Amino acid sequence: MSEVYKVIYTGELKPGTKQALIIALFSEKFKLGRERAEKLIVSGRSATLKKDIDLEKAQKYQEALEKLGLVIELDPKPPAEDPMDLPSELALAAFDSGDEDATEVLDPNMNPVGERCPKCGSAKMEMGICQDCGIVAAKYHAAQARETELVSQINPSDQSDQDEGNPYTTPEAELVQPMEDDMTGPHGVSAGHGFAWVAKGWWHFKQAPISWIVVILLWIVLTFAVSMIPILGPIAVNVLAPVLIAGLMIGCSEQDDGGDFTISHLFAGFSNNAGQTMMVGVFYLIFFILLFIGMFAFMFGNISQMAAAQSADPEAMAMMMFSPSTIIGILVAALLFIPVLMAYLFAPALIALNDMTAWEAMKASFMGCLKNVLPLFLYSLAAFVLMFVGMIPFGLGLLIVSPILISAIYSAYRDIYFS
């Protein structure tokens, strides 16, 4: 069995670092309550932040935490020699100042504060999403609840009596939420999330509206220019499209982390596993060609029938186009195309942000869509309405609608694979 590790905060900060800044960054990056983060960092005591993980993940946590300014150590621990964990109340007590009960502060059943954001206090809430900081209230409360789920499995041994009541014992709680590469999904979410994704997409757009509009215009110009190249142009457009989408997913991720969305994000996908992302475009193109050939053959039967159709009069041609075989062929093609879209939808994000291969990403995307048919259906309805409205003013509204819908895909990806 491979060795597992613990990630331990030594209770010390790197020289020259500012404690208040570290607390804020630690709380934000690892989704830990600010008060809990402050108790952990200022206590001066060692604490186990993550346990029972392989060396690769442990080193990633160590690197991320040390960048914030914490002094971190990794502790090798064979699975057969699992040290005794502390009871939940003792782990909390190690961070308690003595003036208040930490379990009350972290009560997962706390009541929501009206229509205000549970994180920043803003009253600008739309569909449960803060329009100032972008926090989804329900997910924020769920994260707060998870903070109280401390590891409480105790190995029967004579050490239990010695450890009980000892405030200097290293807490064994999983204090750090999973990092971005720790996927837990795909999960099924409720149907209403489809509208919430669109609302979060609006939040992404309004943080950098000019950059988003310029990106969409640039994408349109590039697509038109490349498609003008004979034969290879249309192929290149389909192969490169997932790479451009991946770049926008990276931009949305930057926004989620407090960064800025810039025009350069349109090309960020070329520096993040671009080969695998292009393979998604290749798979998509191959299936589309095969589907088109199959539909064409089904509709027209054989070559002789097609030749006869070409020489037929317009009325006969119109009757053939609306014949039962033609309609059935179109419906079958549409049904077969849906699984392709399901495999395509989240694949660019999964490759660029989670380092998956094209085939793995397409399978994960398909399963994510399969588990969320209803919310994706509602998202599609909202997208149809927004695109219809956006086309009314000479199509100019699509410069706003397109970024919202693209960002909504990223929000769905985060919701489905990282809940």
N, C-alpha and C positions, 0 to 999 in steps of 0.2 A: 504494500500500500504506500502511495506517495506521501511524503511528509507534509504536514499542514503547519500553518504559522499564525501567530498573533501579531497584530500591529499595536504597539504600545506607545502612548504619549508619556514621556519621562517626567512631565510636570515642569519642564523648562522651555524657555523660548530662546531663539537664536539671538545673539548679541546685536544690538542696534535696531531691533524690531519694536514697533509700537503695539502695545497690548490691545488697545481699543480697536485698532485697525484689524488686527489678527482675529479678534472676537467677531467683528462684523463679517469679515471674509469667510471665516470658518462656518459661521451660522448660515450664510447665504449659499456657499458652495455645496455643503453637505446636508442642507435642509434640516438643520437642527435649530430648535428654539433659541433665541438670542440669550435669554436668561440661563438656559441650560448650558449653552456654550460658554458663557461667562463664568459660571460656577466651575466648569471643567478646567478652563485655562488658568484662572487666578488661584485655584486651590493649591497649586504647587505639588500636588500628589500625582503619582503615576496612575494611568488608567488604560485599560485595554479598549481600544476603539473598534477593533475588528478581530475576529477569531475564526479558526477552522477554515482558512482559505489557502490556496496554493501559493507557491513562491512568487509566481508572476503577478498575481493580483496583489499580494502583499507589498511587493516592490512598487506597484503603481500607486497604492495608497500612500506608501512612504514618500514617494516623490511628490505627490500632490500636496500632502500635509507639510512637508519640509519647505515647499515653495511658499506656503503661507507664513512660515516662520516658526513652526513647532519643531521641537527636537524629538525625533521618532526612532524607536528601536524595533527590530523584528525579533520575535522569540520563537525559535524552532520548538515544536511540540509534537512528538509522535502520538498518533491517535490512541494507542493503547495506554498512554500515560496522561490521560486527560486530567488536568488539575481540577480541584473542586471549585465549582462556581459558587458565587455568593447568592444569597437570597435577594429578591428584587428590592426589598426595603432596605437592605444593608448597602446595596450598590447605590441607591438614591441617597442614603444617609451620608455617603462619602463626599457628596457634592453639596450637601445642605449646609447653609451657613449657621444653622441652629436657631435662626429667628423665624423661619417659616418652614412649612412642610412641603418638601419638593413634590410629593405625590399630589398635593392639591394644585400646585402650579402647573403640573403636567397632566391634569385630569382630562382624559380623552372625551369625557362626556360634557365638557364645558359648553355653555350655551353660546350660539353665535351672537355677535354684537350687531343686532338689527340688520340694516342694509349696508353696513360699513365693512371695509376690507379688514379681515382678521390680522393682516400683517402690517400694513402701513396706516390703517385707520381712515382711508379715503372713503368718501360717500359715493364716489363715482363707480357704482357697481352695475354691470349689465349682464344679465343671464348668469349671475354668479361669478363673473370675472371682473377683477379690478382693472379699470381703464388707466390707472396711473402706474401700477407696478406689474400688471399682467398676471397676478396670482389668481388661480382658480380656487375659490373659497373652499369647496368641498374637498379638493385634493390637499389643501393646506391643513385643514382639520384632520384629514386622514393621516398626514405626515406627523402631526402633533400626537395623534393617538399611537402611532407606531413607536414614538420615542419612549413610551411607557412599557413597551413589550420587552422587558429585560430578560436575559437568559437566567433561568432559575432552576435548571436541572442540577441536582446535587449528587455527587458520587458518595455512596455510603463508605465512610472511613472514619478513623479516629480523629482526623484533622478538623471535623466539623465543629466540635466544641471549642477548639482553639481559635478558629477563624471568626466564630460568631461574636458580634459586638466589637470586633477589632476595626477601628476606623481607618487604619493604615494599610489594610489589605487592598491590593490592586483590584478595582472593580472590574467585573468580567462582562459588563453590559455591551451590547452592540450599539455603540453610540453614534457611529457614522452610517448614514444612509448609503445604499449602493451607489457606486460611481457610474458615470454615464455609460460605460461599456458593460455594466452588469444588467443585461436584459432579463426581465422576469416574465415576459410575455411570449406570444400574443395572448392577451386577455380579451374576454368579451365585456363590452360596456353597454350601458343602457342606451335606448334609442335617442333620448334627448341630447346625448353627447354630440350627435351629428350637427345640431344647431350651435352647440357650444364651440365646436371646432371653428365654425365660420366666425363666431364672435371673437375668438382668439386670433383668427386671421386678420380681422380688422385692427386689433391691437398691434400686431406686427407691422401692418401697413402704416398706421398713423405715427409710429416711432420714426420712420424715415420715408415719408411719402415721395419726396423728390427722387431719391435713389431708386425706389421701387419702380416708379414710372419710367425713369431713364433705362433701367434694366429691361423692362418689357419692350420699350421702343427699340433698344439695341438688339434684343433677341429677334424681334420681327424683321429688322433690317438684315441681320446675319442670315436668318433662315431664307429670306427671299434671295439674297445674293448667292448663297451656296446652292440653292435649288435650281439656279439658272445654269449651273454647270451640266453639260449633257451627260446623261446616263448616271454618272457617279454622284451628281448633285443630290437627287432625291434620296439615294442610299445614305450619303453622308449626313443628311438632315436627320434621318431616323436613328442612325447609329450614335450621333453626337447629342441628340436631345436628352437622353438620361444623364449625360455628364453635366449638361447645363442645369438640369433640375437638381442634381446632387449639389452643385455649387450654391443654389438657392436654399437648399436644406441646411447647408453649412452656415449660410448667413442667418437663417432663422435660429439656429442653435446659438450663434453668437449673440443674437438679441436676447434669447432666453437667459444667457449668462451675464447679461448686463452690458454687452458690447454693442457696437454699431453695425447696421447693415450698410454695406457700401457697394458701389457699382462693380468693384473687382470680384465680388462674391459670385457673379455670373460665371466666372472662369475658375473659381476655386476647386471645382470638381476635377479639373485636369491634374491637380497635384494631390489628389486623395483617391488612390486606387482606381485611376481612370480606366485602365485596361478591363477590369471586371465590370465597371459601369457600362462601357461600350458593348460588352458581351450581352448585356440586357437588351440593348438596342438591336443587336444582331439576332438574338432569339426572337424578339418581337417582329422584326422584319421578315424573317424566315417563315414564321407562323402566319403572318399576314399574307404573304405571297401564296403559301399553300392553301390558305382559306379562300383567297380570291379565285385561284385556279379551280378548286373544288366547287365553289358556288357557280362559277361560269359554266363549268361542265354540267352541273345539275340543271341549270336554267335552260341551256340550249341543247342538251342531249348529246349531240355529236356534230362533227365538222360539217356534214352535209346539210344538217338542219340549220346551222349557223349561216352557211352559204346561201341557203334559200331565203333566210330572213333578211340578208343584205340586199337581195334583189326584189324583195317584196315591196308592195306599195305602203305608204305611211299608215293607212288604217290597219292593215294586217300587222305591221310592226308594233303599233300601239296595243293591239289586242294581245300580241305575244308578250309585251312587257308587263301587262296586267293579268296574265294567265295565272291559274292556280300554281303551276310549277314554279313560276317566277317568284310569286309571293312567298311560297313555302321555302324556296331557296334563300331568299333574303332573311326570313325569320330564323332559319337554321343557322345561317352565317352569324346573325346577331347573337344567338344563344351561345355559339361556339366562341365568339369573340369576348364574351363576358369573363370567362376564366383567364384569358390572356391579360385583360385589363387588371384583374385581381392580382395576378402575379407581377404585374408591372408597377402598380400604384406605389408601393412603399419600397421597392427594390433599390432605387437610387439612394434613398436615405440610409437604408440598412447597410449598403456597401460603403458609402462615404463616411458615415458616422460610427459604424460598428465593425468595419473591416471584414465583412462577409464576402464570400465568392458570389458570382452572379447567380449560380444555380441555387445556393443556399438562400440568398436574399429573395429570389423569386418564390421559392417554396414557403419561406416565412411570410412573405407578402400575401401569398394566396391564403394561407391559414389565418392570417390576421383579418383579411376581408371576410373569409368564410365564417368567422366567429362574430362578425359585426355587420351582418347584412342589413339590419334595421337602421342603425345609426348612419351607415353609408348611404342607404336609400334616402333618408331625410337630408343628408348632406347634398345628395344629387338633386333633390327637389329644390333646396335653397340655392344651389349653384345654377340651376336652370332659370329660376326667377331672377336672380341677380344678373345673369348674362343677358336675359331678355331685356331687362331694364337698362343695362349698360349699353346695349346696341341702339337704343332709341336716339340718343344725341349723336348721330353719325358714327356710332361705334366708339366714341371717345370715352364713354363710361367704362369700357373694357380695360382701359389703362389703370383703373382703380379696382375693378372687379377681379381681374386676373391675379394681381398680387394677393388679394384677400383669399382667393380660392387655393392658390399655391401654398400660402402660409397655413391655411386650414389643413392641408395634407400633412404638413409637418406636425401640427398640433395633434392630429389623429394618430400619427406615428408615435409621438411621445405618450399619448394616452393609452394606446393599445399595447405597446411593447414595454412600457416602463411604469405602469400603474402600481 
